[in-house]
Amino acid sequence: MNINSLGHLPNIARPQSETSNTSPGQFGALINKYIEQTNIQEHTAGKAALDLATGKSQNVSETMLAIQQADVSFQLMLSVRNKLVDAYREVMRMQV
């Protein structure tokens, strides 16, 4: 297992000067990309589990690793969604 596999995550702690020149739709595109990656991992884990159950694969450790990666990815996306919903609710509660 490669611990450095999380290197594809974006650097969230960028200075403000670097983020000021981004396009408005870039955040949505980033979220869509990570949703697609999570979906791909879920399909890969499902296929690995099916292959193990039907006898096409004998590698239990790789199957469990694929399932765990998909689970962690899903949990991360769920946490991001919850934080976004909380932030939206907080903005809606602000008095103008």
Secondary structure, DSSP 4 states (H G I P E B T S, - for coil): --GGGGGGS------HHHHTTS-TTHHHHHHHHHHHHHHHHHHHHHHHHHHHHHTS---HHHHHHHHHHHHHHHHHHHHHHHHHHHHHHHHHH---
